[in-house]
Every structure is written in structure tokens, then in C-alpha cells.
């Protein structure tokens, strides 16, 4: 059991580093989802199933979904702004 905890803890550290060093927001959302799943596995191995379930909901589903929705909104607004500027220049 101690070996599994050490292995998962090492994977959590690696996933955390991947989240920090990833520059593309879409890839970062995927990396943070993986990080949340690994954290939930670690919590489960540490005999905290309630914390593990909460981590799955928040860290592996809700947070990446919010990040993806924000990315879509920002890109949509930027596209509308470019279209508006292009029509103003055409006048």
C-alpha cells in the first residue's frame, strides 16, 4: 500500500508540473483534469473516500469545464471584435 501511495504521489507531482508548464489553455485544462483524477486516487488510497469523491466532482469535472467555457467565451469575443474592426475599416 505504501508503494502505491508513493507512486501516485509522484504522479501527482508530475501532473502538477505539467499543469504549470503547459502554455496552451486547452491542453492545460486537460492536464488539470488529469491532476484532479490523480489527486482523487491519492485521497482514496489515504482512506478519505468522501474527499476523493469531492475531488472528482470539483477537480476533474467542474474546474476543467469552467476553464473550457471561459476559453470558448474569450475566443468568441475576440472573433467578434476582429469582425467589428474589419467592418469599421471597410467603411
Secondary structure, 3 states (H helix, E strand, C coil): CHHHHHHHHHHHHHHHHHHHHCCCHHHHHHHHHHHHHHHHHHHHHCCCHHHHHHHHHHHHHHHHHHHHHHHHHHHHHHHHHHHHHHHHHHC
